[in-house]
């Protein structure tokens, strides 16, 4: 006998990761990293694979976490935090590249930092900028990636806090399932 569907189902709506403020930045980080490793790292350098996988994981874990969040708040939080960890690993790789070659990491007082930060904050469609990134040298490209990584980590940390708060106030799937069953029994 089929189970009737409830008009007020207990599964939450799936978060569309592509609508998250930081998602376009994650796409850009992946695209920039792909260009960077193909232009500036030797094909035999193991760092190539590490950097590309970190950039990929930073983006893909958000997608998987949003899907898993339908049935597991724990998995969504875990995968979102994994995304942040992958970005931190990628950040260290870019910093290592620059430091080892004596190339400056642009800090707050660098003359181009303010403009770069503003550009990264307004980034909504990474595909529009691929041609521009192809013209950048390794210093510019790495510092662009670092700025996007910093901003993404900041936004992901706030997203994690929002997920935590949502769990505290709304509970998880177990509570929703129990409540749906109770509501069904009272019909």
Secondary structure by P-SEA (a helix, b strand, c coil): cccccccccccccccccccccaaaaaaaaaaaaaaaaacccccccaaaaaaaaaaaaacaaaaaaaaaccccaaaaaaaaaaaaaaaaaaaaaaaaaaaaaccccccccccaaaaaaaaaaacccccccaaaaaaccaaaaaaaaaaaaaaaaaaaaaaaaaaaaaaaacccaaaaaaaaaaaaaac
